[in-house]
Amino acid sequence: MTAIRLMLVDDHAVLREGLRFMLHNEDQIEVVAEASDGAEALELLNGEAPGVDVVLMDVKMPHLDGLETLRELREVRPELPVIILSMYDDPGYVEEAIRNGASGYLLKTVGADELARAVEAAYDGSGYLQAEITKPVLRRFASSPASQTDITLSGREREVLQLIADGMSTKQAATELNISESTVKTYLRTLFDKLGAEHRAHAVALAIRHRIIE
């Protein structure tokens, strides 16, 4: 398997170094580019680093922050998966990131294994939403009127969606439900169609908004 080419975007060099160290044993992921803010990232992606497969980007940066950069990237590189990395679990950031095309959202407390899973999921087109992110989002929606929806899911589809929302990978969900990975992927494709979602993170966000999962 060819290594996934990753770009790190954060204004703190120490954090970028820490992320590189976290991923140094992951043969399937190679850090090929770094930027200290969104403007530099856009310049590199349009020039010296066009071959990047996934971007891992902080949400709070000087000059051009993560959300603004994400909006610009959607215009020029809509196919490029971007994972937002943040110290904030504020539901507003999560919602805006997903709405603007983020393929995932992670907290800076994420461990190495989960970081690698998120990068792989984004590369595969699945996206990734860290389980801890769903908790503040759920609290926010718990205090607001329920969204009306005519989306109907089977019991198994709800089980798959809940496990994905809990942070499980496709393989872990398959083991939990005692079904094959390919079957889980089939369920996910059906869920994406029913929810109108582009990837797993988007599906989870929509399901939470419509009170389909808890």
ZANU-716777 format. One record per residue (C-alpha): residue number from 1; residue in three letters; y, x, z. Coordinates in Angstrom, 1 decimal. Layout:
BEGIN
<tigu nr="NUM" rest="ALA" north="Y" east="X" up="Z"/>
...
//
This chain:
BEGIN
<tigu nr="1" rest="MET" north="0.0" east="0.0" up="0.0"/>
<tigu nr="2" rest="THR" north="3.4" east="1.3" up="-0.9"/>
<tigu nr="3" rest="ALA" north="5.7" east="1.7" up="2.1"/>
<tigu nr="4" rest="ILE" north="8.3" east="-1.0" up="2.7"/>
<tigu nr="5" rest="ARG" north="11.7" east="0.6" up="2.2"/>
<tigu nr="6" rest="LEU" north="14.0" east="-0.3" up="5.0"/>
<tigu nr="7" rest="MET" north="17.8" east="0.0" up="5.5"/>
<tigu nr="8" rest="LEU" north="19.2" east="0.1" up="9.0"/>
<tigu nr="9" rest="VAL" north="22.8" east="-1.2" up="9.5"/>
<tigu nr="10" rest="ASP" north="24.4" east="-0.7" up="12.9"/>
<tigu nr="11" rest="ASP" north="27.6" east="1.0" up="14.1"/>
<tigu nr="12" rest="HIS" north="25.8" east="2.9" up="16.8"/>
<tigu nr="13" rest="ALA" north="24.0" east="6.0" up="15.6"/>
<tigu nr="14" rest="VAL" north="21.9" east="6.1" up="18.8"/>
<tigu nr="15" rest="LEU" north="20.5" east="2.7" up="18.1"/>
<tigu nr="16" rest="ARG" north="19.7" east="3.6" up="14.5"/>
<tigu nr="17" rest="GLU" north="17.9" east="6.7" up="15.8"/>
<tigu nr="18" rest="GLY" north="16.0" east="4.5" up="18.3"/>
<tigu nr="19" rest="LEU" north="14.9" east="2.1" up="15.6"/>
<tigu nr="20" rest="ARG" north="13.7" east="5.0" up="13.5"/>
<tigu nr="21" rest="PHE" north="11.7" east="6.3" up="16.4"/>
<tigu nr="22" rest="MET" north="10.2" east="2.9" up="17.1"/>
<tigu nr="23" rest="LEU" north="9.0" east="2.8" up="13.5"/>
<tigu nr="24" rest="HIS" north="7.9" east="6.4" up="13.0"/>
<tigu nr="25" rest="ASN" north="4.2" east="5.6" up="13.5"/>
<tigu nr="26" rest="GLU" north="4.3" east="2.7" up="11.1"/>
<tigu nr="27" rest="ASP" north="3.0" east="4.1" up="7.8"/>
<tigu nr="28" rest="GLN" north="3.7" east="0.9" up="6.0"/>
<tigu nr="29" rest="ILE" north="7.5" east="1.1" up="6.7"/>
<tigu nr="30" rest="GLU" north="9.9" east="3.9" up="5.7"/>
<tigu nr="31" rest="VAL" north="13.5" east="4.0" up="6.7"/>
<tigu nr="32" rest="VAL" north="15.2" east="5.1" up="3.4"/>
<tigu nr="33" rest="ALA" north="18.9" east="4.3" up="4.1"/>
<tigu nr="34" rest="GLU" north="21.4" east="3.8" up="7.0"/>
<tigu nr="35" rest="ALA" north="24.9" east="2.4" up="7.2"/>
<tigu nr="36" rest="SER" north="27.4" east="2.1" up="10.1"/>
<tigu nr="37" rest="ASP" north="28.9" east="-1.2" up="9.0"/>
<tigu nr="38" rest="GLY" north="28.6" east="-4.0" up="6.4"/>
<tigu nr="39" rest="ALA" north="31.0" east="-2.5" up="4.0"/>
<tigu nr="40" rest="GLU" north="29.1" east="0.8" up="3.9"/>
<tigu nr="41" rest="ALA" north="25.8" east="-1.1" up="3.5"/>
<tigu nr="42" rest="LEU" north="27.1" east="-3.1" up="0.5"/>
<tigu nr="43" rest="GLU" north="28.4" east="0.1" up="-1.1"/>
<tigu nr="44" rest="LEU" north="25.0" east="1.9" up="-0.6"/>
<tigu nr="45" rest="LEU" north="23.1" east="-1.1" up="-1.9"/>
<tigu nr="46" rest="ASN" north="25.2" east="-1.2" up="-5.0"/>
<tigu nr="47" rest="GLY" north="25.0" east="2.6" up="-5.5"/>
<tigu nr="48" rest="GLU" north="22.8" east="5.1" up="-3.9"/>
<tigu nr="49" rest="ALA" north="20.2" east="2.8" up="-2.3"/>
<tigu nr="50" rest="PRO" north="19.3" east="0.1" up="-4.8"/>
<tigu nr="51" rest="GLY" north="15.6" east="0.3" up="-4.1"/>
<tigu nr="52" rest="VAL" north="15.8" east="-1.1" up="-0.5"/>
<tigu nr="53" rest="ASP" north="13.2" east="-3.8" up="0.2"/>
<tigu nr="54" rest="VAL" north="14.4" east="-5.1" up="3.6"/>
<tigu nr="55" rest="VAL" north="17.7" east="-4.8" up="5.5"/>
<tigu nr="56" rest="LEU" north="17.7" east="-4.7" up="9.3"/>
<tigu nr="57" rest="MET" north="21.3" east="-5.4" up="10.4"/>
<tigu nr="58" rest="ASP" north="23.3" east="-5.8" up="13.6"/>
<tigu nr="59" rest="VAL" north="25.4" east="-8.9" up="13.9"/>
<tigu nr="60" rest="LYS" north="28.4" east="-7.4" up="15.6"/>
<tigu nr="61" rest="MET" north="30.0" east="-4.5" up="13.7"/>
<tigu nr="62" rest="PRO" north="33.6" east="-3.3" up="13.0"/>
<tigu nr="63" rest="HIS" north="35.2" east="-3.8" up="9.6"/>
<tigu nr="64" rest="LEU" north="32.6" east="-6.1" up="8.2"/>
<tigu nr="65" rest="ASP" north="30.1" east="-7.7" up="10.6"/>
<tigu nr="66" rest="GLY" north="26.6" east="-8.8" up="10.0"/>
<tigu nr="67" rest="LEU" north="27.2" east="-12.5" up="9.2"/>
<tigu nr="68" rest="GLU" north="30.0" east="-11.7" up="6.8"/>
<tigu nr="69" rest="THR" north="27.9" east="-9.0" up="5.1"/>
<tigu nr="70" rest="LEU" north="25.0" east="-11.5" up="4.9"/>
<tigu nr="71" rest="ARG" north="27.2" east="-14.0" up="3.1"/>
<tigu nr="72" rest="GLU" north="28.3" east="-11.3" up="0.6"/>
<tigu nr="73" rest="LEU" north="24.8" east="-10.1" up="0.1"/>
<tigu nr="74" rest="ARG" north="23.6" east="-13.7" up="-0.7"/>
<tigu nr="75" rest="GLU" north="26.1" east="-13.6" up="-3.6"/>
<tigu nr="76" rest="VAL" north="25.1" east="-10.2" up="-5.1"/>
<tigu nr="77" rest="ARG" north="21.5" east="-9.7" up="-3.9"/>
<tigu nr="78" rest="PRO" north="20.0" east="-13.1" up="-3.0"/>
<tigu nr="79" rest="GLU" north="16.5" east="-11.8" up="-3.3"/>
<tigu nr="80" rest="LEU" north="16.9" east="-9.1" up="-0.7"/>
<tigu nr="81" rest="PRO" north="15.5" east="-10.1" up="2.8"/>
<tigu nr="82" rest="VAL" north="17.9" east="-9.5" up="5.7"/>
<tigu nr="83" rest="ILE" north="16.8" east="-9.5" up="9.3"/>
<tigu nr="84" rest="ILE" north="19.6" east="-9.9" up="11.9"/>
<tigu nr="85" rest="LEU" north="19.2" east="-7.7" up="15.0"/>
<tigu nr="86" rest="SER" north="21.4" east="-8.8" up="17.9"/>
<tigu nr="87" rest="MET" north="21.9" east="-8.6" up="21.6"/>
<tigu nr="88" rest="TYR" north="23.0" east="-12.2" up="21.5"/>
<tigu nr="89" rest="ASP" north="20.6" east="-15.2" up="21.7"/>
<tigu nr="90" rest="ASP" north="23.5" east="-17.6" up="21.2"/>
<tigu nr="91" rest="PRO" north="22.2" east="-20.6" up="19.1"/>
<tigu nr="92" rest="GLY" north="25.4" east="-20.5" up="17.1"/>
<tigu nr="93" rest="TYR" north="24.7" east="-17.0" up="15.8"/>
<tigu nr="94" rest="VAL" north="21.0" east="-17.9" up="15.0"/>
<tigu nr="95" rest="GLU" north="22.0" east="-21.1" up="13.2"/>
<tigu nr="96" rest="GLU" north="24.7" east="-19.4" up="11.1"/>
<tigu nr="97" rest="ALA" north="22.5" east="-16.5" up="10.3"/>
<tigu nr="98" rest="ILE" north="19.6" east="-18.7" up="9.0"/>
<tigu nr="99" rest="ARG" north="22.0" east="-21.0" up="7.2"/>
<tigu nr="100" rest="ASN" north="23.5" east="-18.0" up="5.4"/>
<tigu nr="101" rest="GLY" north="20.1" east="-16.8" up="4.3"/>
<tigu nr="102" rest="ALA" north="18.8" east="-14.4" up="7.0"/>
<tigu nr="103" rest="SER" north="15.0" east="-14.0" up="6.7"/>
<tigu nr="104" rest="GLY" north="14.8" east="-13.4" up="10.5"/>
<tigu nr="105" rest="TYR" north="16.5" east="-12.9" up="13.8"/>
<tigu nr="106" rest="LEU" north="15.5" east="-10.4" up="16.5"/>
<tigu nr="107" rest="LEU" north="17.0" east="-9.4" up="19.8"/>
<tigu nr="108" rest="LYS" north="17.6" east="-5.7" up="20.5"/>
<tigu nr="109" rest="THR" north="15.0" east="-5.9" up="23.2"/>
<tigu nr="110" rest="VAL" north="12.3" east="-6.4" up="20.6"/>
<tigu nr="111" rest="GLY" north="9.2" east="-4.1" up="20.9"/>
<tigu nr="112" rest="ALA" north="8.0" east="-1.8" up="18.2"/>
<tigu nr="113" rest="ASP" north="5.0" east="-3.9" up="17.2"/>
<tigu nr="114" rest="GLU" north="7.0" east="-7.1" up="16.8"/>
<tigu nr="115" rest="LEU" north="9.7" east="-5.2" up="14.9"/>
<tigu nr="116" rest="ALA" north="7.1" east="-4.0" up="12.4"/>
<tigu nr="117" rest="ARG" north="5.7" east="-7.5" up="12.1"/>
<tigu nr="118" rest="ALA" north="9.1" east="-8.9" up="11.4"/>
<tigu nr="119" rest="VAL" north="9.9" east="-6.4" up="8.7"/>
<tigu nr="120" rest="GLU" north="6.5" east="-7.0" up="7.1"/>
<tigu nr="121" rest="ALA" north="7.0" east="-10.8" up="7.3"/>
<tigu nr="122" rest="ALA" north="10.4" east="-10.6" up="5.7"/>
<tigu nr="123" rest="TYR" north="9.1" east="-8.4" up="2.9"/>
<tigu nr="124" rest="ASP" north="6.3" east="-10.9" up="2.2"/>
<tigu nr="125" rest="GLY" north="8.8" east="-13.7" up="2.0"/>
<tigu nr="126" rest="SER" north="7.7" east="-15.4" up="5.2"/>
<tigu nr="127" rest="GLY" north="10.6" east="-14.4" up="7.4"/>
<tigu nr="128" rest="TYR" north="10.4" east="-14.1" up="11.2"/>
<tigu nr="129" rest="LEU" north="12.1" east="-15.7" up="14.2"/>
<tigu nr="130" rest="GLN" north="11.5" east="-14.0" up="17.6"/>
<tigu nr="131" rest="ALA" north="9.9" east="-16.4" up="20.1"/>
<tigu nr="132" rest="GLU" north="12.7" east="-15.8" up="22.7"/>
<tigu nr="133" rest="ILE" north="15.3" east="-17.0" up="20.1"/>
<tigu nr="134" rest="THR" north="13.9" east="-20.6" up="20.1"/>
<tigu nr="135" rest="LYS" north="14.5" east="-21.2" up="23.8"/>
<tigu nr="136" rest="PRO" north="18.3" east="-21.2" up="23.7"/>
<tigu nr="137" rest="VAL" north="18.2" east="-23.1" up="20.4"/>
<tigu nr="138" rest="LEU" north="16.0" east="-25.8" up="22.0"/>
<tigu nr="139" rest="ARG" north="18.3" east="-26.0" up="25.0"/>
<tigu nr="140" rest="ARG" north="21.2" east="-26.6" up="22.7"/>
<tigu nr="141" rest="PHE" north="19.5" east="-29.4" up="20.8"/>
<tigu nr="142" rest="ALA" north="18.2" east="-31.0" up="24.0"/>
<tigu nr="143" rest="SER" north="21.7" east="-31.9" up="24.9"/>
<tigu nr="144" rest="SER" north="22.6" east="-33.3" up="21.5"/>
<tigu nr="145" rest="PRO" north="21.6" east="-36.5" up="19.7"/>
<tigu nr="146" rest="ALA" north="18.2" east="-36.2" up="18.0"/>
<tigu nr="147" rest="SER" north="18.4" east="-35.8" up="14.2"/>
<tigu nr="148" rest="GLN" north="16.8" east="-38.5" up="12.2"/>
<tigu nr="149" rest="THR" north="14.1" east="-37.4" up="9.8"/>
<tigu nr="150" rest="ASP" north="11.4" east="-39.1" up="7.7"/>
<tigu nr="151" rest="ILE" north="9.4" east="-35.8" up="7.5"/>
<tigu nr="152" rest="THR" north="5.8" east="-36.5" up="8.4"/>
<tigu nr="153" rest="LEU" north="3.5" east="-33.7" up="9.4"/>
<tigu nr="154" rest="SER" north="-0.2" east="-33.7" up="10.2"/>
<tigu nr="155" rest="GLY" north="-1.4" east="-32.7" up="13.6"/>
<tigu nr="156" rest="ARG" north="-2.6" east="-29.3" up="12.2"/>
<tigu nr="157" rest="GLU" north="0.7" east="-28.7" up="10.4"/>
<tigu nr="158" rest="ARG" north="2.5" east="-29.2" up="13.7"/>
<tigu nr="159" rest="GLU" north="0.1" east="-26.8" up="15.5"/>
<tigu nr="160" rest="VAL" north="0.7" east="-24.1" up="12.9"/>
<tigu nr="161" rest="LEU" north="4.5" east="-24.6" up="13.0"/>
<tigu nr="162" rest="GLN" north="4.5" east="-24.5" up="16.8"/>
<tigu nr="163" rest="LEU" north="2.5" east="-21.2" up="16.9"/>
<tigu nr="164" rest="ILE" north="4.8" east="-19.7" up="14.3"/>
<tigu nr="165" rest="ALA" north="7.8" east="-20.8" up="16.4"/>
<tigu nr="166" rest="ASP" north="6.1" east="-19.1" up="19.4"/>
<tigu nr="167" rest="GLY" north="6.3" east="-15.8" up="17.6"/>
<tigu nr="168" rest="MET" north="2.7" east="-15.6" up="16.3"/>
<tigu nr="169" rest="SER" north="1.9" east="-13.8" up="13.1"/>
<tigu nr="170" rest="THR" north="-0.2" east="-15.5" up="10.4"/>
<tigu nr="171" rest="LYS" north="-3.3" east="-13.5" up="11.7"/>
<tigu nr="172" rest="GLN" north="-2.7" east="-14.5" up="15.3"/>
<tigu nr="173" rest="ALA" north="-2.2" east="-18.2" up="14.4"/>
<tigu nr="174" rest="ALA" north="-5.5" east="-18.1" up="12.4"/>
<tigu nr="175" rest="THR" north="-7.3" east="-16.6" up="15.4"/>
<tigu nr="176" rest="GLU" north="-5.8" east="-19.2" up="17.8"/>
<tigu nr="177" rest="LEU" north="-6.8" east="-22.1" up="15.6"/>
<tigu nr="178" rest="ASN" north="-10.1" east="-20.6" up="14.5"/>
<tigu nr="179" rest="ILE" north="-9.3" east="-20.9" up="10.8"/>
<tigu nr="180" rest="SER" north="-8.7" east="-18.3" up="8.0"/>
<tigu nr="181" rest="GLU" north="-5.4" east="-16.5" up="7.3"/>
<tigu nr="182" rest="SER" north="-5.4" east="-18.0" up="3.8"/>
<tigu nr="183" rest="THR" north="-5.7" east="-21.5" up="5.4"/>
<tigu nr="184" rest="VAL" north="-2.7" east="-20.8" up="7.6"/>
<tigu nr="185" rest="LYS" north="-0.7" east="-19.6" up="4.6"/>
<tigu nr="186" rest="THR" north="-1.6" east="-22.8" up="2.8"/>
<tigu nr="187" rest="TYR" north="-0.3" east="-24.9" up="5.7"/>
<tigu nr="188" rest="LEU" north="2.9" east="-22.8" up="5.7"/>
<tigu nr="189" rest="ARG" north="3.5" east="-23.4" up="2.0"/>
<tigu nr="190" rest="THR" north="3.0" east="-27.1" up="2.6"/>
<tigu nr="191" rest="LEU" north="5.4" east="-27.0" up="5.6"/>
<tigu nr="192" rest="PHE" north="8.0" east="-25.2" up="3.5"/>
<tigu nr="193" rest="ASP" north="7.8" east="-27.9" up="0.9"/>
<tigu nr="194" rest="LYS" north="8.1" east="-30.8" up="3.4"/>
<tigu nr="195" rest="LEU" north="10.9" east="-29.2" up="5.4"/>
<tigu nr="196" rest="GLY" north="12.8" east="-27.8" up="2.4"/>
<tigu nr="197" rest="ALA" north="12.5" east="-24.3" up="4.0"/>
<tigu nr="198" rest="GLU" north="12.6" east="-21.0" up="2.2"/>
<tigu nr="199" rest="HIS" north="10.7" east="-19.0" up="4.8"/>
<tigu nr="200" rest="ARG" north="9.2" east="-19.2" up="8.3"/>
<tigu nr="201" rest="ALA" north="12.5" east="-18.6" up="10.2"/>
<tigu nr="202" rest="HIS" north="14.2" east="-21.3" up="8.2"/>
<tigu nr="203" rest="ALA" north="11.2" east="-23.7" up="8.8"/>
<tigu nr="204" rest="VAL" north="11.4" east="-23.2" up="12.5"/>
<tigu nr="205" rest="ALA" north="15.1" east="-23.7" up="12.6"/>
<tigu nr="206" rest="LEU" north="14.8" east="-27.0" up="10.7"/>
<tigu nr="207" rest="ALA" north="11.9" east="-28.2" up="12.8"/>
<tigu nr="208" rest="ILE" north="13.8" east="-27.6" up="16.0"/>
<tigu nr="209" rest="ARG" north="16.9" east="-29.4" up="14.6"/>
<tigu nr="210" rest="HIS" north="14.8" east="-32.4" up="13.7"/>
<tigu nr="211" rest="ARG" north="12.9" east="-32.3" up="17.0"/>
<tigu nr="212" rest="ILE" north="9.6" east="-31.9" up="15.1"/>
<tigu nr="213" rest="ILE" north="8.5" east="-29.2" up="17.6"/>
<tigu nr="214" rest="GLU" north="9.4" east="-28.4" up="21.2"/>
//
